[in-house]
């Protein structure tokens, strides 16, 4: 059996597992779908069954791996950070009670530093801490570099957090805009996809998904690159500031998926 | 509003309305907790079932869960209720209905005759008193047969939706997954794609791709590109090859509004699809998807529990004599159905209620990766729903949908189910499978080397 690590590596093994057959490899170049797997009776061959289970395991681990805010903070030299938790006390509650994941823990809220911030970046574990460990810090660095003159708040690292928690954070700190970088719901071929949600002047409890702009699938090298995502995000921030609002009124030229991590 | 009470173990329980009683009687599920509607204790849940068992069915006609003036689904339910069909059970309580449904008197003919006399709330109520085995036993007796180019729901048959999704709607990628499914004997319920965008051009391109394959190989099935109903209406007006009109629906007017649909829009689409007259063996032209949790997620549940509000969506569906209806049972996530146990229970409830109300119920047996479920849960659900007589199931390559990022049944799973339960594809499709050499001498699907079958031209040309 092959060693199972990264899902993408497992899939490459699939490519060569149908010898003497020129059709399926050619077709597989056109889709990530698990096609031409062959059969053992009516069931899957052992290798493909185990490959599916490996991909599912990677997704499950992404959902349940604890968030390590220190890892993100260590990759943000020169940028102050603050740690907060949502009102969801643990992962099990978090998964069943999205309402709690959208609210700040009351004690943590009181400790957030206020200021005349133009924008606050919130790193939220969402449904994949792996995604934020790998992609949140480089994404913040790439975006901040494109915002000269902006007054950036300390980066907020939020545990058991969903997108709307950013509304609470922005309100508590007095920030004009909030960008939530959140681990998206893991699929079997992507367990480390990061989403970025921009909201201008959010109001906790009143702001809806229609008031946000979203960039999803930030996941180089297979998904959106940091440079491209940061370029789009910085552009959206500038235009939201000019327009005085974000969401459906702000033209979003990127893929949007409100279901992810919201 | 009536108050319902029961005494259990010396403790008095009081439920302030029929909606509260139904919610408290529901099996434990995360969505009802999230909505604040679930029973507070296990004893309260059973006390609610005792009280519910004594509720006369006629209460559901006089005490609407959502006011008649506020909600067009309530109006639809009450205005189309057929008193004559209701007559055989009109004097029964919910508990008595359960026993009658399980009895021999409730044979397929009696159940078919009863369907227009039942309201969704009655079906949901009785399901709350039934065990999983009860839900299987009764649903298995119900026959709902529909047809377009294939016939769905005949005894001893199981159809499949072949779902060749692709994240960018790439025609070659779609064709590759389509070929894979056909070679595994899938696609008699529908070849149905969830498009990546709702743009009319993208939808039209996919419709033409599917129509081309179906026409070229004379496949007795129908296609559907699952776009918004308004997109389908526009495309039909511009002569796009629309077989089935699709729409996601829910059990309240407000939840349907969150999907951007009204009964008027559905009426318009239904008439347009009928006028195209593209079926060969039948005229069922609509395809609906539903699923527990959508009304709650749209904040449009009116204090009605997740399963009861789901059953109300079936009243919307049956207005249009659909070819196919399926609950996408575990799709939304663990905040509505937490784990495999809750998803299985919901699948059985939805299938039972839909069948009882006269719908051709199938299922997308599925979960998301943040739910506590795995491929063994898919296998269990598939087996149980196969025994329960599901009309069709949705199948994806390897059970992994790369467009919607969720796990469903696979083409292999459908082969397994047909094998172990002796089920066959829709008759027209089965004959076609034979004509293209895909049936073996036992009626199963022959294992074909990828390079040798004439159907591989579907993928070969596009992959080049």
Interface residues (C-beta under 8 A of the other chain):
Chain A: X18 X21 X22 X23 X24 X26 X27 X28 X29 X30 X31 X32 X33 X34 X35 X36 X37 X39 X41 X42 X43 X44 X48 X52 X53 X55 X56 X59 X60 X62 X63 X95 X96 X97 X98 X99 X127 X185 X186 X187 X188 X189 X190 X191
Chain B: X30 X33 X34 X164 X165 X166 X167 X170 X172 X173 X174 X176 X177 X179 X180 X333 X334 X335 X338 X368 X369 X370 X374 X375 X396 X397 X398 X399 X400 X402 X405 X406 X407 X410 X412 X415 X416 X418 X419 X444 X447 X449 X450 X451 X456 X459 X460 X462 X463 X464
